[in-house]
Amino acid sequence: MLIEGKWTADWHPVQSTDEKGGFVRQTSSFRHWVTPDGSAGVTGDGGFQAEPDRYHLYVALICPWASRTLIARKLKGLEAVISVSVVEPWLLAEGWHFGDYPGAHRDTLNQAEWLHQLYTRADARFTGRATVPVLWDKKTHTIVNNESADIVRMFNSGFGELANQTLDLYPLPLRDEIDRLNAEIYPNLNNGVYRAGFATTQVSYEEAVSDVFTQLDKLESHLAQRTFLCGDQLTEADIRLFVTLVRFDAAYHGLFKCNLRKLAEYPHLDRYLRQMLAYPGIRETVNIDHIKQGYYSIKALNPNGIVPQGPDLSAYGL
């Protein structure tokens, strides 16, 4: 991580632990919002008005949080408005790196070699981890926001007429249900797989795995009579669930020891995943090679760096 703007020690997945040895995730640091008129959003300062080609999105294709924002950018028709750079898939000693691996980019905007250099460019004395996604403002040369949940919502409503108005990912009549689902799925499943994979004690691992599969069981029942999580309309809750499900058998089942069942063993979740992949624009945000290369590069979990050949995901077209 960065301490007072200086990189210290090699990258490690465990940021901090609770009293049981459980994995605790860092809170995002930059929380400004892009709005149609530049007024302040629900957090942060104003001055970030929606404009074509003003903002740039930095992502890693292995990362589910970053992939949320890529999907929202795609579905809201913002590809010509917000440019994007993809880091290489591996988690190296200094974290995320820009380069020439297939599907990745060099940073032609800021000429950074490492993602953490963007953080110190935004704040020369920054202390914390350099995470993706990063929404960068080309005009003021700073980070707008690095919290994926915020970025998804500002892509949905913060760009006004620059975005696709026919799809609302957070419609008013469904907001209570979306918020309830997010609040349940995030700790138990989205972050639950990380709590299992990065647990440092047996008890914290077993609690996390129990939460993961209890949540999957509930979702299997919930989706038995529904097309999407909130009925017939795709919402941000589906994006947040999808990015975990599409990585489950490829990474979390094996490397993160979430191996009680494979996703393919859940008929309704299996159908749901296929349906999400078939939704226009979503499949092209998924790169299984980056996902496997990235997760299996985590030395704390896979010290020899061997990437498995399986699983066979051809049934999903992946």
C-alpha positions as CSV (number, residue, x, y, z in Angstrom):
1,M,0.0,0.0,0.0
2,L,0.9,3.7,-0.1
3,I,1.9,5.5,3.1
4,E,2.2,9.2,2.8
5,G,2.6,8.8,-0.9
6,K,5.4,6.2,-0.7
7,W,4.9,2.6,-1.8
8,T,5.7,0.3,1.1
9,A,6.2,-3.5,1.0
10,D,4.9,-6.0,-1.6
11,W,1.2,-6.3,-2.5
12,H,-0.7,-8.6,-0.2
13,P,-4.5,-9.5,-0.4
14,V,-5.2,-9.3,3.3
15,Q,-5.7,-5.6,4.2
16,S,-6.7,-6.1,7.8
17,T,-8.4,-8.8,10.0
18,D,-11.1,-8.8,12.6
19,E,-10.9,-10.5,16.0
20,K,-11.5,-13.9,14.5
21,G,-8.9,-13.5,11.8
22,G,-11.5,-12.7,9.2
23,F,-10.7,-10.6,6.1
24,V,-11.7,-6.9,6.4
25,R,-11.9,-4.8,3.2
26,Q,-10.6,-1.2,2.9
27,T,-13.0,1.6,2.6
28,S,-12.8,3.6,-0.7
29,S,-11.0,6.9,-0.4
30,F,-12.3,9.2,-3.2
31,R,-16.0,9.8,-3.2
32,H,-16.9,12.7,-5.5
33,W,-19.7,12.4,-8.0
34,V,-20.2,13.4,-11.6
35,T,-23.6,15.2,-11.9
36,P,-25.3,16.7,-14.9
37,D,-24.8,20.3,-13.7
38,G,-21.6,19.8,-11.6
39,S,-23.3,20.1,-8.3
40,A,-22.1,18.0,-5.4
41,G,-23.4,14.4,-5.2
42,V,-24.4,12.5,-2.1
43,T,-20.7,12.6,-1.0
44,G,-17.7,14.7,-1.9
45,D,-17.3,18.1,-3.5
46,G,-19.0,19.6,-6.6
47,G,-17.3,20.7,-9.8
48,F,-17.5,17.4,-11.7
49,Q,-19.9,18.2,-14.4
50,A,-20.9,15.6,-17.0
51,E,-19.1,16.4,-20.2
52,P,-18.1,14.3,-23.3
53,D,-14.5,13.0,-23.1
54,R,-13.8,14.5,-19.7
55,Y,-13.6,11.3,-17.7
56,H,-11.5,8.2,-18.0
57,L,-12.2,4.8,-16.3
58,Y,-9.3,2.6,-15.2
59,V,-10.3,-1.1,-14.6
60,A,-9.0,-4.6,-14.2
61,L,-10.9,-7.3,-16.0
62,I,-10.2,-9.8,-13.2
63,C,-11.9,-7.5,-10.7
64,P,-15.6,-7.9,-10.1
65,W,-15.9,-4.4,-8.6
66,A,-14.3,-2.8,-11.7
67,S,-16.4,-5.0,-14.0
68,R,-19.5,-3.6,-12.4
69,T,-18.5,-0.2,-13.8
70,L,-17.6,-1.5,-17.2
71,I,-21.1,-3.1,-17.5
72,A,-22.9,0.0,-16.4
73,R,-20.8,2.1,-18.9
74,K,-21.8,-0.3,-21.7
75,L,-25.5,-0.6,-20.8
76,K,-25.9,3.2,-20.4
77,G,-24.2,3.8,-23.8
78,L,-21.3,5.8,-22.4
79,E,-18.5,4.2,-24.3
80,A,-18.0,7.3,-26.5
81,V,-18.3,9.6,-23.5
82,I,-16.0,7.9,-21.0
83,S,-12.7,6.4,-22.3
84,V,-11.2,3.4,-20.6
85,S,-7.9,1.7,-19.8
86,V,-7.4,-1.9,-18.7
87,V,-4.5,-3.0,-16.4
88,E,-2.7,-6.3,-16.9
89,P,-4.3,-9.1,-15.0
90,W,-1.6,-10.0,-12.5
91,L,-1.3,-8.7,-9.0
92,L,2.4,-7.9,-8.8
93,A,4.7,-6.6,-6.0
94,E,3.5,-3.0,-6.7
95,G,-0.1,-4.0,-7.4
96,W,-1.8,-3.2,-10.8
97,H,0.5,-2.7,-13.8
98,F,-0.1,-1.2,-17.2
99,G,1.4,-3.1,-20.1
100,D,1.0,-5.2,-23.3
101,Y,-0.7,-8.4,-22.1
102,P,-3.6,-9.2,-24.5
103,G,-6.7,-7.2,-23.6
104,A,-4.7,-4.8,-21.4
105,H,-3.4,-1.3,-22.2
106,R,-0.5,1.1,-21.5
107,D,-1.6,4.3,-19.8
108,T,-1.4,6.7,-22.7
109,L,-3.4,9.3,-20.7
110,N,-1.2,9.8,-17.7
111,Q,1.9,7.7,-18.7
112,A,1.7,5.8,-15.4
113,E,3.5,2.4,-15.2
114,W,1.7,1.4,-12.0
115,L,-1.9,2.2,-10.9
116,H,-0.7,3.5,-7.6
117,Q,1.1,6.4,-9.4
118,L,-2.4,7.7,-10.3
119,Y,-3.2,7.9,-6.6
120,T,-0.1,9.9,-5.7
121,R,-0.8,12.1,-8.7
122,A,-4.2,12.9,-7.2
123,D,-2.8,13.2,-3.7
124,A,0.9,13.3,-3.2
125,R,0.6,12.2,0.4
126,F,-2.1,9.5,-0.2
127,T,-2.2,6.7,2.4
128,G,-4.1,3.5,1.4
129,R,-4.4,0.8,-1.2
130,A,-4.4,1.6,-4.9
131,T,-7.6,-0.2,-6.1
132,V,-9.7,-0.4,-9.2
133,P,-11.9,1.0,-10.5
134,V,-10.7,4.6,-10.8
135,L,-12.8,7.3,-12.4
136,W,-10.3,10.0,-13.5
137,D,-11.1,13.6,-14.4
138,K,-8.9,14.7,-17.4
139,K,-9.7,18.4,-16.8
140,T,-8.6,18.7,-13.1
141,H,-6.2,15.8,-13.2
142,T,-7.5,14.0,-10.2
143,I,-9.5,10.9,-9.1
144,V,-13.2,11.5,-9.0
145,N,-14.2,8.3,-7.3
146,N,-12.8,4.8,-6.7
147,E,-15.9,3.2,-5.2
148,S,-17.6,0.9,-7.7
149,A,-21.1,1.2,-6.2
150,D,-20.9,5.0,-6.5
151,I,-19.6,4.8,-10.1
152,V,-22.4,2.5,-11.2
153,R,-25.0,4.9,-9.9
154,M,-23.4,8.0,-11.4
155,F,-23.1,6.2,-14.8
156,N,-26.8,5.5,-14.4
157,S,-28.0,9.0,-13.6
158,G,-25.0,11.4,-13.4
159,F,-24.5,11.9,-17.1
160,G,-28.0,13.0,-18.0
161,E,-28.7,13.1,-21.7
162,L,-25.3,11.9,-22.5
163,A,-26.4,8.4,-21.4
164,N,-29.0,5.9,-22.6
165,Q,-32.2,7.1,-21.0
166,T,-34.2,4.0,-21.9
167,L,-32.6,1.8,-19.2
168,D,-32.8,2.8,-15.6
169,L,-30.6,0.6,-13.4
170,Y,-31.9,2.2,-10.2
171,P,-35.6,2.9,-10.8
172,L,-37.5,4.7,-8.0
173,P,-40.2,2.0,-7.5
174,L,-37.6,-0.7,-7.0
175,R,-35.0,1.2,-5.0
176,D,-36.1,-0.3,-1.6
177,E,-35.9,-3.8,-3.0
178,I,-32.6,-3.1,-4.8
179,D,-31.0,-1.7,-1.6
180,R,-32.3,-4.7,0.4
181,L,-30.8,-7.2,-2.0
182,N,-27.5,-5.3,-2.2
183,A,-27.3,-5.2,1.6
184,E,-27.8,-8.9,1.8
185,I,-25.8,-10.1,-1.2
186,Y,-22.7,-8.0,-0.7
187,P,-21.5,-9.2,2.7
188,N,-22.6,-12.8,2.2
189,L,-21.6,-13.4,-1.4
190,N,-19.8,-10.6,-3.2
191,N,-17.4,-10.1,-0.3
192,G,-18.2,-13.5,1.2
193,V,-16.0,-15.3,-1.3
194,Y,-13.1,-13.0,-0.4
195,R,-13.8,-13.5,3.3
196,A,-13.4,-17.3,2.6
197,G,-10.4,-17.0,0.3
198,F,-8.5,-14.6,2.5
199,A,-9.5,-16.0,5.9
200,T,-6.5,-16.5,8.3
201,T,-8.3,-18.8,10.7
202,Q,-10.4,-21.9,10.3
203,V,-13.3,-20.4,12.2
204,S,-13.4,-17.3,10.0
205,Y,-13.2,-19.4,6.8
206,E,-16.0,-21.7,7.9
207,E,-18.3,-18.8,8.8
208,A,-17.6,-17.2,5.4
209,V,-18.2,-20.4,3.4
210,S,-21.5,-20.9,5.3
211,D,-22.6,-17.4,4.4
212,V,-21.7,-17.9,0.7
213,F,-23.7,-21.0,0.2
214,T,-26.6,-20.0,2.4
215,Q,-26.8,-16.9,0.1
216,L,-26.5,-19.0,-3.0
217,D,-29.3,-21.3,-1.8
218,K,-31.6,-18.3,-1.1
219,L,-30.9,-16.8,-4.5
220,E,-31.6,-20.1,-6.2
221,S,-35.0,-20.1,-4.5
222,H,-35.5,-16.4,-5.2
223,L,-34.8,-16.7,-9.0
224,A,-37.1,-19.8,-9.4
225,Q,-40.0,-17.6,-10.5
226,R,-38.1,-14.4,-11.6
227,T,-36.3,-13.4,-14.7
228,F,-34.1,-10.9,-12.8
229,L,-33.6,-10.2,-9.1
230,C,-36.3,-7.6,-9.0
231,G,-38.7,-9.2,-11.5
232,D,-38.7,-8.6,-15.3
233,Q,-36.3,-5.6,-15.3
234,L,-32.5,-5.7,-15.1
235,T,-31.2,-3.4,-12.4
236,E,-27.9,-2.6,-10.7
237,A,-28.6,-5.5,-8.3
238,D,-28.2,-7.9,-11.2
239,I,-24.9,-6.3,-12.2
240,R,-23.6,-6.7,-8.7
241,L,-24.6,-10.3,-8.5
242,F,-23.5,-11.3,-12.0
243,V,-19.9,-10.2,-11.6
244,T,-19.5,-12.7,-8.7
245,L,-21.4,-15.5,-10.3
246,V,-19.4,-15.4,-13.5
247,R,-16.1,-15.8,-11.5
248,F,-17.4,-18.4,-9.2
249,D,-16.5,-21.7,-10.9
250,A,-13.4,-20.2,-12.5
251,A,-11.8,-18.9,-9.4
252,Y,-13.8,-18.9,-6.1
253,H,-14.7,-22.6,-6.2
254,G,-11.1,-23.7,-6.3
255,L,-8.7,-21.0,-5.3
256,F,-10.9,-19.5,-2.6
257,K,-12.1,-22.9,-1.3
258,C,-15.8,-22.2,-1.9
259,N,-16.1,-25.8,-3.0
260,L,-19.3,-27.2,-1.4
261,R,-21.0,-26.9,-4.8
262,K,-20.3,-25.4,-8.2
263,L,-22.6,-22.8,-9.7
264,A,-23.6,-25.2,-12.4
265,E,-25.2,-27.4,-9.7
266,Y,-27.9,-24.6,-9.2
267,P,-30.4,-24.9,-12.0
268,H,-31.9,-21.4,-11.6
269,L,-28.6,-19.6,-11.0
270,D,-27.2,-21.5,-13.9
271,R,-30.1,-20.3,-16.1
272,Y,-29.7,-16.8,-14.7
273,L,-26.0,-16.6,-15.5
274,R,-26.6,-17.7,-19.1
275,Q,-29.4,-15.1,-19.4
276,M,-27.1,-12.4,-18.1
277,L,-24.4,-13.4,-20.5
278,A,-26.9,-13.2,-23.3
279,Y,-28.0,-9.7,-22.4
280,P,-26.7,-7.3,-25.1
281,G,-23.3,-5.8,-24.1
282,I,-22.6,-7.9,-21.0
283,R,-20.6,-10.8,-22.4
284,E,-18.0,-8.5,-24.0
285,T,-17.0,-7.2,-20.5
286,V,-16.0,-10.7,-19.4
287,N,-12.5,-12.0,-19.9
288,I,-12.0,-15.4,-18.4
289,D,-8.3,-15.5,-19.3
290,H,-7.7,-12.3,-17.3
291,I,-9.8,-13.6,-14.4
292,K,-7.9,-16.8,-14.1
293,Q,-4.5,-15.2,-14.7
294,G,-5.3,-12.6,-12.1
295,Y,-6.6,-14.7,-9.3
296,Y,-4.0,-17.4,-9.6
297,S,-1.3,-14.8,-9.6
298,I,-2.0,-14.1,-5.9
299,K,1.1,-15.5,-4.3
300,A,-0.4,-15.8,-0.8
301,L,-2.9,-18.3,-2.2
302,N,-1.0,-19.8,-5.1
303,P,2.8,-19.4,-4.5
304,N,3.9,-21.3,-7.6
305,G,1.6,-19.3,-9.9
306,I,0.2,-22.3,-11.7
307,V,-3.0,-21.5,-13.6
308,P,-5.4,-24.5,-13.9
309,Q,-6.6,-25.5,-17.3
310,G,-10.2,-25.9,-16.1
311,P,-13.0,-25.6,-15.5
312,D,-14.7,-26.0,-18.8
313,L,-17.0,-23.0,-19.2
314,S,-17.8,-23.6,-22.9
315,A,-21.4,-24.2,-22.0
316,Y,-21.6,-20.5,-21.1
317,G,-19.7,-19.5,-24.2
318,L,-16.7,-18.5,-22.2
